[in-house]
């Protein structure tokens, strides 16, 4: 079975999906604990160990 790779980032679709899921889960946890308005992209990025820029590549908005 061939793994589909995104040309822009070289990341497989499966890896991209897992990363988006991890970010979503952490963001949901932070939203629940602190509220949406009080949760920044920086805080979400820190929680998942990624750069803020990477977070915004996967999600264009909160």
Secondary structure, 3 states (H helix, E strand, C coil): CCCCECCCCCCEHHHHHHHHHHHHHHHHHHHHHHCCCCCCHHHHHHHHCCCHHHHHHHCCCC
